[in-house]
Amino acid sequence: MHCYDCHQEGKETTALAVCRDCGAGVCSRHLRPDPEPVRRSTSSGQVWSGQESRRMICETCHRTYLNERGA
């Protein structure tokens, strides 16, 4: 699989990951790790882990999130 954004630029680069949101192949240049807290359900409710998950998103989806968050 190749990076979709590189393809749009006329380049052919091997994808390192798949965007969690849009499903596009993403290379290391266009990849934006966006960790989020891990939640687990227990009988007493949700428990937050001390670790964050590895959530990989593309640059386009990352910009969208930043705009939505007002950052």
MMTF fields as JSON, N, C-alpha, C and O atoms, coordinates in Angstrom:
{
  "mmtfVersion": "1.0.0",
  "mmtfProducer": "UNKNOWN",
  "numBonds": 283,
  "numAtoms": 284,
  "numGroups": 71,
  "numChains": 1,
  "numModels": 1,
  "chainsPerModel": [1],
  "groupsPerChain": [71],
  "chainIdList": ["A"],
  "bondAtomList": [4, 2, 8, 6, 12, 10, 16, 14, 20, 18, 24, 22, 28, 26, 32, 30, 36, 34, 40, 38, 44, 42, 48, 46, 52, 50, 56, 54, 60, 58, 64, 62, 68, 66, 72, 70, 76, 74, 80, 78, 84, 82, 88, 86, 92, 90, 96, 94, 100, 98, 104, 102, 108, 106, 112, 110, 116, 114, 120, 118, 124, 122, 128, 126, 132, 130, 136, 134, 140, 138, 144, 142, 148, 146, 152, 150, 156, 154, 160, 158, 164, 162, 168, 166, 172, 170, 176, 174, 180, 178, 184, 182, 188, 186, 192, 190, 196, 194, 200, 198, 204, 202, 208, 206, 212, 210, 216, 214, 220, 218, 224, 222, 228, 226, 232, 230, 236, 234, 240, 238, 244, 242, 248, 246, 252, 250, 256, 254, 260, 258, 264, 262, 268, 266, 272, 270, 276, 274, 280, 278],
  "bondOrderList": [1, 1, 1, 1, 1, 1, 1, 1, 1, 1, 1, 1, 1, 1, 1, 1, 1, 1, 1, 1, 1, 1, 1, 1, 1, 1, 1, 1, 1, 1, 1, 1, 1, 1, 1, 1, 1, 1, 1, 1, 1, 1, 1, 1, 1, 1, 1, 1, 1, 1, 1, 1, 1, 1, 1, 1, 1, 1, 1, 1, 1, 1, 1, 1, 1, 1, 1, 1, 1, 1],
  "groupList": [{"groupName": "MET", "atomNameList": ["N", "CA", "C", "O"], "elementList": ["N", "C", "C", "O"], "formalChargeList": [0, 0, 0, 0], "bondAtomList": [1, 0, 2, 1, 3, 2], "bondOrderList": [1, 1, 2], "singleLetterCode": "M", "chemCompType": "L-PEPTIDE LINKING"}, {"groupName": "HIS", "atomNameList": ["N", "CA", "C", "O"], "elementList": ["N", "C", "C", "O"], "formalChargeList": [0, 0, 0, 0], "bondAtomList": [1, 0, 2, 1, 3, 2], "bondOrderList": [1, 1, 2], "singleLetterCode": "H", "chemCompType": "L-PEPTIDE LINKING"}, {"groupName": "CYS", "atomNameList": ["N", "CA", "C", "O"], "elementList": ["N", "C", "C", "O"], "formalChargeList": [0, 0, 0, 0], "bondAtomList": [1, 0, 2, 1, 3, 2], "bondOrderList": [1, 1, 2], "singleLetterCode": "C", "chemCompType": "L-PEPTIDE LINKING"}, {"groupName": "TYR", "atomNameList": ["N", "CA", "C", "O"], "elementList": ["N", "C", "C", "O"], "formalChargeList": [0, 0, 0, 0], "bondAtomList": [1, 0, 2, 1, 3, 2], "bondOrderList": [1, 1, 2], "singleLetterCode": "Y", "chemCompType": "L-PEPTIDE LINKING"}, {"groupName": "ASP", "atomNameList": ["N", "CA", "C", "O"], "elementList": ["N", "C", "C", "O"], "formalChargeList": [0, 0, 0, 0], "bondAtomList": [1, 0, 2, 1, 3, 2], "bondOrderList": [1, 1, 2], "singleLetterCode": "D", "chemCompType": "L-PEPTIDE LINKING"}, {"groupName": "GLN", "atomNameList": ["N", "CA", "C", "O"], "elementList": ["N", "C", "C", "O"], "formalChargeList": [0, 0, 0, 0], "bondAtomList": [1, 0, 2, 1, 3, 2], "bondOrderList": [1, 1, 2], "singleLetterCode": "Q", "chemCompType": "L-PEPTIDE LINKING"}, {"groupName": "GLU", "atomNameList": ["N", "CA", "C", "O"], "elementList": ["N", "C", "C", "O"], "formalChargeList": [0, 0, 0, 0], "bondAtomList": [1, 0, 2, 1, 3, 2], "bondOrderList": [1, 1, 2], "singleLetterCode": "E", "chemCompType": "L-PEPTIDE LINKING"}, {"groupName": "GLY", "atomNameList": ["N", "CA", "C", "O"], "elementList": ["N", "C", "C", "O"], "formalChargeList": [0, 0, 0, 0], "bondAtomList": [1, 0, 2, 1, 3, 2], "bondOrderList": [1, 1, 2], "singleLetterCode": "G", "chemCompType": "PEPTIDE LINKING"}, {"groupName": "LYS", "atomNameList": ["N", "CA", "C", "O"], "elementList": ["N", "C", "C", "O"], "formalChargeList": [0, 0, 0, 0], "bondAtomList": [1, 0, 2, 1, 3, 2], "bondOrderList": [1, 1, 2], "singleLetterCode": "K", "chemCompType": "L-PEPTIDE LINKING"}, {"groupName": "THR", "atomNameList": ["N", "CA", "C", "O"], "elementList": ["N", "C", "C", "O"], "formalChargeList": [0, 0, 0, 0], "bondAtomList": [1, 0, 2, 1, 3, 2], "bondOrderList": [1, 1, 2], "singleLetterCode": "T", "chemCompType": "L-PEPTIDE LINKING"}, {"groupName": "ALA", "atomNameList": ["N", "CA", "C", "O"], "elementList": ["N", "C", "C", "O"], "formalChargeList": [0, 0, 0, 0], "bondAtomList": [1, 0, 2, 1, 3, 2], "bondOrderList": [1, 1, 2], "singleLetterCode": "A", "chemCompType": "L-PEPTIDE LINKING"}, {"groupName": "LEU", "atomNameList": ["N", "CA", "C", "O"], "elementList": ["N", "C", "C", "O"], "formalChargeList": [0, 0, 0, 0], "bondAtomList": [1, 0, 2, 1, 3, 2], "bondOrderList": [1, 1, 2], "singleLetterCode": "L", "chemCompType": "L-PEPTIDE LINKING"}, {"groupName": "VAL", "atomNameList": ["N", "CA", "C", "O"], "elementList": ["N", "C", "C", "O"], "formalChargeList": [0, 0, 0, 0], "bondAtomList": [1, 0, 2, 1, 3, 2], "bondOrderList": [1, 1, 2], "singleLetterCode": "V", "chemCompType": "L-PEPTIDE LINKING"}, {"groupName": "ARG", "atomNameList": ["N", "CA", "C", "O"], "elementList": ["N", "C", "C", "O"], "formalChargeList": [0, 0, 0, 0], "bondAtomList": [1, 0, 2, 1, 3, 2], "bondOrderList": [1, 1, 2], "singleLetterCode": "R", "chemCompType": "L-PEPTIDE LINKING"}, {"groupName": "SER", "atomNameList": ["N", "CA", "C", "O"], "elementList": ["N", "C", "C", "O"], "formalChargeList": [0, 0, 0, 0], "bondAtomList": [1, 0, 2, 1, 3, 2], "bondOrderList": [1, 1, 2], "singleLetterCode": "S", "chemCompType": "L-PEPTIDE LINKING"}, {"groupName": "PRO", "atomNameList": ["N", "CA", "C", "O"], "elementList": ["N", "C", "C", "O"], "formalChargeList": [0, 0, 0, 0], "bondAtomList": [1, 0, 2, 1, 3, 2], "bondOrderList": [1, 1, 2], "singleLetterCode": "P", "chemCompType": "L-PEPTIDE LINKING"}, {"groupName": "TRP", "atomNameList": ["N", "CA", "C", "O"], "elementList": ["N", "C", "C", "O"], "formalChargeList": [0, 0, 0, 0], "bondAtomList": [1, 0, 2, 1, 3, 2], "bondOrderList": [1, 1, 2], "singleLetterCode": "W", "chemCompType": "L-PEPTIDE LINKING"}, {"groupName": "ILE", "atomNameList": ["N", "CA", "C", "O"], "elementList": ["N", "C", "C", "O"], "formalChargeList": [0, 0, 0, 0], "bondAtomList": [1, 0, 2, 1, 3, 2], "bondOrderList": [1, 1, 2], "singleLetterCode": "I", "chemCompType": "L-PEPTIDE LINKING"}, {"groupName": "ASN", "atomNameList": ["N", "CA", "C", "O"], "elementList": ["N", "C", "C", "O"], "formalChargeList": [0, 0, 0, 0], "bondAtomList": [1, 0, 2, 1, 3, 2], "bondOrderList": [1, 1, 2], "singleLetterCode": "N", "chemCompType": "L-PEPTIDE LINKING"}],
  "groupTypeList": [0, 1, 2, 3, 4, 2, 1, 5, 6, 7, 8, 6, 9, 9, 10, 11, 10, 12, 2, 13, 4, 2, 7, 10, 7, 12, 2, 14, 13, 1, 11, 13, 15, 4, 15, 6, 15, 12, 13, 13, 14, 9, 14, 14, 7, 5, 12, 16, 14, 7, 5, 6, 14, 13, 13, 0, 17, 2, 6, 9, 2, 1, 13, 9, 3, 11, 18, 6, 13, 7, 10],
  "groupIdList": [1, 2, 3, 4, 5, 6, 7, 8, 9, 10, 11, 12, 13, 14, 15, 16, 17, 18, 19, 20, 21, 22, 23, 24, 25, 26, 27, 28, 29, 30, 31, 32, 33, 34, 35, 36, 37, 38, 39, 40, 41, 42, 43, 44, 45, 46, 47, 48, 49, 50, 51, 52, 53, 54, 55, 56, 57, 58, 59, 60, 61, 62, 63, 64, 65, 66, 67, 68, 69, 70, 71],
  "secStructList": [7, 5, 7, 2, 2, 2, 2, 2, 6, 6, 7, 7, 7, 5, 7, 1, 3, 3, 7, 6, 6, 6, 7, 7, 3, 3, 7, 6, 6, 6, 3, 3, 3, 7, 7, 3, 3, 3, 3, 3, 3, 3, 6, 6, 3, 3, 3, 3, 3, 3, 3, 3, 3, 7, 7, 3, 3, 3, 2, 2, 2, 2, 2, 2, 2, 2, 2, 2, 2, 6, 7],
  "xCoordList": [0.849, 0.0, 0.894, 1.959, 0.451, 1.195, 0.467, -0.736, 1.233, 0.684, -0.211, 0.204, -1.425, -2.381, -1.944, -2.037, -1.473, -1.06, 0.145, 0.211, 1.093, 2.239, 1.77, 2.274, 0.815, 0.257, -0.343, -0.183, -1.026, -1.609, -0.517, -0.759, 0.687, 1.827, 2.645, 3.653, 2.213, 2.93, 4.1, 4.974, 4.132, 5.21, 4.652, 3.443, 5.536, 5.133, 5.929, 7.12, 5.264, 5.903, 5.126, 3.895, 5.841, 5.201, 4.513, 5.082, 3.291, 2.535, 3.08, 3.441, 3.134, 3.588, 2.407, 2.523, 1.266, 0.07, -1.163, -1.07, -2.321, -3.606, -4.289, -4.36, -4.785, -5.471, -6.693, -7.509, -6.803, -7.91, -9.259, -10.272, -9.281, -10.549, -10.954, -12.078, -10.061, -10.458, -10.006, -10.483, -9.089, -8.655, -7.577, -7.225, -7.043, -5.994, -4.673, -4.388, -3.865, -2.51, -1.688, -1.837, -0.816, -0.069, 1.4, 1.722, 2.295, 3.733, 4.174, 3.372, 5.448, 5.936, 5.9, 5.773, 6.006, 5.976, 4.58, 4.45, 3.541, 2.166, 1.443, 0.291, 2.104, 1.501, 1.541, 2.56, 0.436, 0.356, -0.17, -1.375, 0.725, 0.237, -0.658, -0.302, -1.785, -2.734, -3.198, -4.314, -2.331, -2.673, -3.905, -4.184, -4.628, -5.776, -5.762, -5.255, -6.308, -6.312, -7.069, -8.063, -6.577, -7.241, -8.282, -7.981, -9.503, -10.591, -10.995, -11.077, -11.237, -11.723, -12.981, -13.053, -13.951, -15.189, -15.05, -14.552, -15.492, -15.518, -16.911, -17.749, -17.149, -18.466, -18.768, -19.931, -17.728, -17.936, -17.885, -17.936, -17.788, -17.743, -16.493, -15.838, -16.167, -14.987, -13.744, -13.769, -12.669, -11.38, -10.418, -10.339, -9.69, -8.716, -7.352, -6.905, -6.705, -5.378, -4.339, -4.594, -3.193, -2.087, -1.412, -0.622, -1.715, -1.117, -2.071, -3.286, -1.496, -2.309, -2.226, -1.218, -3.296, -3.314, -2.544, -2.317, -2.148, -1.501, -2.581, -3.059, -2.955, -3.981, -3.287, -2.775, -3.273, -2.585, -3.588, -4.551, -3.353, -4.231, -3.382, -2.212, -3.998, -3.291, -3.265, -3.974, -2.445, -2.293, -3.618, -3.92, -4.399, -5.68, -6.649, -7.256, -6.801, -7.696, -7.174, -7.963, -5.854, -5.26, -5.604, -5.976, -5.48, -5.84, -7.314, -7.676, -8.163, -9.597, -9.848, -10.627, -9.188, -9.344, -8.876, -9.522, -7.752, -7.251, -8.243, -8.466, -8.832, -9.833, -11.064, -11.621, -11.493, -12.666, -12.397, -13.287, -11.164, -10.795, -10.509, -10.414, -10.375, -10.069, -8.625, -8.288, -7.759, -6.329, -5.62, -4.415],
  "yCoordList": [-1.171, 0.0, 1.234, 1.244, 2.267, 3.513, 4.629, 4.558, 5.654, 6.822, 7.601, 7.95, 7.863, 8.587, 10.036, 10.539, 10.704, 12.101, 12.233, 13.176, 11.312, 11.337, 11.107, 11.736, 10.214, 9.955, 11.238, 11.513, 12.017, 13.287, 14.278, 15.169, 14.112, 14.975, 14.429, 15.022, 13.296, 12.689, 11.82, 11.533, 11.396, 10.549, 9.181, 9.014, 8.209, 6.859, 6.47, 6.17, 6.476, 6.181, 5.079, 5.098, 4.132, 3.038, 3.568, 4.366, 3.115, 3.522, 2.811, 1.636, 3.522, 2.983, 2.554, 1.641, 3.218, 2.948, 3.289, 3.8, 2.993, 3.342, 4.32, 4.079, 5.412, 6.404, 5.772, 5.136, 5.954, 5.371, 5.925, 5.23, 7.158, 7.797, 7.652, 7.24, 7.982, 7.958, 6.705, 6.436, 5.928, 4.675, 4.822, 3.84, 6.024, 6.239, 5.665, 5.674, 5.162, 4.749, 5.995, 7.009, 5.932, 7.112, 6.752, 5.751, 7.576, 7.383, 8.112, 8.792, 7.969, 8.593, 10.12, 10.774, 10.697, 12.158, 12.725, 13.829, 11.995, 12.478, 11.915, 12.266, 11.059, 10.424, 11.353, 11.986, 11.428, 12.226, 11.344, 11.106, 10.849, 10.078, 10.963, 12.102, 10.454, 11.207, 10.289, 9.771, 10.087, 9.15, 9.59, 10.781, 8.613, 8.916, 7.969, 6.853, 8.392, 7.549, 6.243, 6.202, 5.198, 3.896, 3.809, 4.067, 3.446, 3.281, 1.813, 1.154, 1.334, -0.038, 0.0, 0.73, -0.784, -0.853, -1.89, -2.992, -1.531, -2.456, -2.398, -1.602, -3.226, -3.232, -1.911, -1.568, -1.181, 0.097, 1.296, 2.442, 1.047, 2.134, 2.053, 1.013, 3.145, 3.173, 3.502, 4.333, 2.836, 3.06, 3.559, 2.99, 4.619, 5.168, 4.566, 4.544, 4.084, 3.499, 4.614, 5.721, 4.322, 5.272, 5.362, 6.275, 4.429, 4.411, 5.0, 5.023, 5.474, 5.965, 4.981, 4.298, 4.915, 4.022, 4.664, 5.874, 3.841, 4.354, 4.563, 3.604, 5.783, 6.127, 6.874, 7.976, 6.276, 6.873, 7.526, 6.895, 8.803, 9.503, 10.254, 10.555, 10.545, 11.258, 12.752, 13.233, 13.463, 14.9, 15.644, 16.588, 15.229, 15.878, 15.727, 16.708, 14.511, 14.283, 14.991, 15.49, 15.039, 15.727, 17.218, 17.791, 17.847, 19.267, 19.482, 20.468, 18.557, 18.656, 18.625, 19.427, 17.696, 17.614, 18.893, 19.377, 19.437, 20.671, 21.809, 22.601, 21.894, 22.938, 22.741, 23.71, 21.487, 21.2, 21.508, 21.957, 21.263, 21.507, 22.983, 23.406, 23.754, 25.174, 25.443, 26.485, 24.495, 24.656, 25.481, 25.713],
  "zCoordList": [0.0, 0.0, 0.0, 0.619, -0.699, -0.779, -0.037, 0.217, 0.298, 0.983, 0.019, -1.085, 0.445, -0.39, -0.618, -1.737, 0.425, 0.283, -0.642, -1.431, -0.563, -1.474, -2.91, -3.841, -3.083, -4.415, -4.997, -6.186, -4.168, -4.608, -5.032, -5.846, -4.469, -4.793, -5.96, -6.344, -6.525, -7.643, -7.233, -8.051, -5.977, -5.46, -5.119, -4.955, -5.015, -4.62, -3.379, -3.463, -2.232, -0.956, -0.249, -0.217, 0.309, 1.03, 2.284, 3.028, 2.505, 3.692, 4.923, 4.865, 6.018, 7.295, 8.153, 8.971, 7.963, 8.761, 7.937, 6.821, 8.52, 7.92, 8.867, 10.072, 8.322, 9.148, 9.796, 9.129, 11.079, 11.839, 11.396, 11.479, 10.932, 10.603, 9.141, 8.856, 8.207, 6.796, 6.061, 4.959, 6.653, 6.04, 4.982, 4.33, 4.795, 3.799, 4.288, 5.485, 3.349, 3.664, 3.96, 3.278, 4.977, 5.408, 5.601, 6.242, 5.038, 5.233, 6.503, 7.144, 6.864, 8.096, 8.023, 9.058, 6.841, 6.695, 6.938, 7.466, 6.563, 6.701, 7.93, 8.183, 8.681, 9.852, 11.06, 11.333, 11.774, 12.997, 14.116, 14.2, 14.987, 16.129, 16.996, 17.296, 17.386, 18.211, 19.333, 19.296, 20.343, 21.413, 22.19, 22.323, 22.694, 23.544, 24.732, 24.621, 25.868, 27.063, 26.824, 26.1, 27.443, 27.35, 28.457, 29.622, 28.09, 29.066, 29.092, 28.055, 30.263, 30.418, 31.28, 32.269, 30.892, 31.679, 32.776, 32.546, 33.961, 35.09, 35.7, 35.277, 36.674, 37.31, 38.024, 38.233, 38.392, 39.084, 38.128, 38.575, 36.845, 35.86, 35.006, 34.946, 34.352, 33.503, 34.311, 35.219, 33.96, 34.601, 33.533, 32.445, 33.845, 32.912, 33.206, 34.352, 32.175, 32.304, 32.33, 31.857, 32.874, 32.868, 31.513, 31.271, 30.63, 29.3, 28.276, 28.472, 27.177, 26.076, 24.919, 24.743, 24.134, 22.981, 21.833, 21.82, 20.876, 19.672, 18.626, 18.019, 18.421, 17.44, 16.314, 16.514, 15.136, 14.001, 13.067, 12.631, 12.761, 11.826, 10.799, 11.034, 9.663, 8.606, 8.916, 9.801, 8.179, 8.386, 8.175, 8.906, 7.19, 6.906, 8.069, 8.499, 8.585, 9.723, 10.968, 11.771, 11.137, 12.284, 12.255, 13.28, 11.081, 10.953, 11.276, 11.918, 10.831, 11.111, 12.611, 13.124, 13.327, 14.783, 15.467, 16.396, 15.007, 15.618, 15.426, 16.342, 14.252, 13.998, 14.873, 15.389, 15.045, 15.876, 17.343, 18.065, 17.777, 19.176, 19.436, 20.588, 18.379, 18.528, 18.854, 19.416, 18.499, 18.808, 17.754, 17.859]
}
